[in-house]
């Protein structure tokens, strides 16, 4: 009796051999326990589920119902009604669930995760650059975790191109429904731009937690310019008012912007990273701010993850403005 496993090919299975590997399509469930010789370009279950185990490298996987991942998997796009990553290692450009995505006890390196509901388990490790979901995420150990809007602003990338390059069609505006807060922000008039040339878009960063370092210093939007009332409050906190503005306008602008970040949090919920940033700026420790700005940003993200709070849009753009100002001071 043979020790080899029996290969059963049911009726209706379609195989297509392309230059980049084999394409498999079947109406029922499909289980892939390892990549076939010659490579695997795509797997599609038109009415069932797909399971990936073992060492698998695949271009695109589509499943009508579930996509279960538990192995050493390298993929382009993984898409299904519900995507469940229960273990192993997963590296992919995009993971999309029509209903949900669940990241369990796995090591992941993902560009983007998209689903109406995203669940991240406490044992999930690694990095997800962008997470687009309608639910609030529980505290987790993953790095990154920007929403697409903030990620695009922070890195200078075109969000529609970012999606298209990862096999996700459609406009970025349709990724997830806007919240009431976002809707109110969209209704606000754009502030007058500063008189400086538009920056060239930065190349896509490989690591999400290094995004702050890769941002072009001139890419900070002048949308962080404050209103007259917030400027007055910041001036009072600085202590020297208009006199400081005239004698050291960059310091005044930095304090004004950091106070806008402080104002986004309740007094008893101030993130340590924000308080440290304010103290350094207050003491004119600009070189230390330049050296520590990435760590401060990552610590702020971790604070939000632990608290289960979504970072406000104003915090992201204002932090970026501070980064731009201190780097301009270095080159001045």
WOKA-V536023 format. One record per backbone hydrogen bond with DSSP energy under -1.0 kcal/mol. NH is the residue of the N-H (numbers start at 0). CO is the residue of the C=O. E is the energy in kcal/mol with one decimal. If there is no record, write none. Layout:
nh=<NH NH>
co=<CO CO>
e=<E E>
This chain:
nh=<12 13 15 17 20 21 22 23 24 25 29 31 34 38 40 41 42 43 44 45 49 50 51 52 55 57 58 59 60 61 62 63 64 66 67 68 69 71 72 73 74 75 76 77 78 79 81 82 83 84 85 88 89 90 91 92 93 94 95 96 97 98 99 100 101 102 103 105 106 107 108 109 110 112 113 114 118 120 123 124 126 127 128 129 130 131 133 142 144 145 150 151 152 153 154 155 161 162 163 164 165 166 167 173 174 182 183 184 185 186 195 209 210 213 218 223 224 230 231 232 233 234 235 236 237 238 240 242 244 245 246 247 251 252 253 254 255 256 257 258 260 261 262 263 264 268 274 275 276 277 278 279 280 281 282 283 284 285 288 289 290 291 292 295 296 297 298 299 300 301 302 303 304 305 306 307 308 315 316 317 318 319 320 321 322 323 324 325 326 327 328 329 330 331>
co=<9 24 22 20 17 38 15 41 13 43 48 50 54 35 21 21 59 23 61 25 65 29 67 31 71 73 39 40 76 42 78 44 47 81 49 83 51 53 88 55 90 58 58 93 60 95 64 99 66 101 68 70 106 72 108 75 75 111 77 113 79 80 80 116 82 118 84 103 87 124 89 126 91 129 94 131 100 102 120 105 107 142 109 110 145 112 115 125 127 128 146 147 148 149 150 151 157 158 159 160 162 163 162 170 171 178 179 180 181 182 193 206 207 209 215 220 221 226 227 228 229 230 231 232 233 234 234 239 240 241 242 243 247 248 249 250 251 252 253 254 256 257 258 260 261 265 270 271 272 273 274 275 276 277 278 280 279 283 284 285 286 287 288 291 292 293 294 295 296 297 298 299 300 301 302 303 303 311 312 313 314 315 316 317 318 319 320 321 322 323 324 325 326 327>
e=<-1.3 -3.1 -2.1 -2.7 -1.5 -2.2 -2.8 -2.4 -2.3 -2.4 -2.6 -3.2 -1.7 -1.9 -1.8 -1.7 -2.3 -2.4 -2.4 -1.6 -2.4 -2.5 -3.0 -2.8 -2.1 -2.6 -1.1 -1.8 -2.6 -2.6 -1.8 -1.6 -2.5 -2.2 -2.7 -2.8 -2.5 -2.1 -3.0 -2.5 -2.9 -2.0 -1.6 -2.3 -2.6 -1.8 -1.8 -2.1 -3.0 -3.0 -2.1 -2.3 -2.7 -2.5 -1.9 -1.3 -2.1 -2.0 -3.0 -2.8 -2.5 -3.1 -1.4 -1.9 -2.9 -2.9 -3.4 -2.4 -2.5 -2.8 -2.2 -2.5 -1.3 -2.2 -2.6 -2.1 -2.8 -3.2 -1.4 -2.7 -2.3 -2.4 -2.2 -1.5 -2.9 -2.9 -1.9 -2.3 -3.1 -1.9 -2.5 -2.6 -2.0 -2.6 -2.0 -1.5 -2.4 -2.1 -2.5 -2.8 -1.2 -1.8 -2.7 -1.5 -1.5 -2.4 -2.3 -2.0 -2.4 -1.2 -1.9 -1.3 -1.6 -1.5 -2.6 -1.3 -2.1 -2.1 -1.8 -2.0 -2.5 -2.1 -2.1 -2.2 -2.2 -1.3 -1.2 -1.3 -1.4 -1.8 -2.4 -3.1 -2.2 -2.3 -2.4 -2.6 -2.3 -2.2 -2.6 -2.0 -1.4 -2.4 -1.9 -1.7 -1.7 -1.9 -2.0 -2.5 -2.2 -2.5 -2.2 -2.4 -2.3 -2.6 -1.6 -1.6 -2.9 -1.7 -1.9 -2.5 -2.2 -2.2 -1.4 -2.8 -2.1 -2.5 -2.5 -1.9 -2.2 -2.2 -2.0 -1.9 -2.3 -2.6 -2.0 -1.1 -2.2 -1.6 -2.3 -2.3 -2.3 -1.9 -1.7 -2.2 -2.2 -2.1 -2.4 -2.4 -1.6 -1.9 -2.0 -1.2 -1.5 -1.0>
